[in-house]
Every structure is written in C-alpha cells, then in structure tokens.
Amino acid sequence: MPTELIVLIAALFVAFIVFKALLNVVKTTFSTAIALFVIVVILSIFGITPDDLIREITNLPDTLTRLFTQK
C-alpha cells in the first residue's frame, strides 16, 4: 500500500513537471508568432512585402560576409 502511494505521488509530480514544460513551450511559441505577425504588419505598412523580407533573410549571410570583409 505505501509503495503504491509513493508511485502515485511520483507520477503526479512527473506529470506536473511535463505539463508545466509543455505550457512554457506553448507560451513561447504563441508569443513568437504574435511578434512575427506584428513585425510583418508593421513592415507591410511601409510597403515591404513578406516576399521582400524572406529574400533579405535569405541574403543575410552574404550581406554579413560583405559587411565584415570590407575594409
């Protein structure tokens, strides 16, 4: 009987930790999605399309290489 109680308490504790970690992941994902949405909306106000943004992100390594190799 006491062993079953200890296992039950341990299982509840592990389930709580997993639930809390999952909740943190969901909160982080949601806040990141909202931040990206706000950035895209603000850029669209200035006439920058999502295609322009993706093109610049794709060219970012080349841009950084040129920035650091120029003297």
Residue pairs with C-beta under 8 A, 6 or more apart in sequence:
40 50
40 53
43 53
44 50
56 63
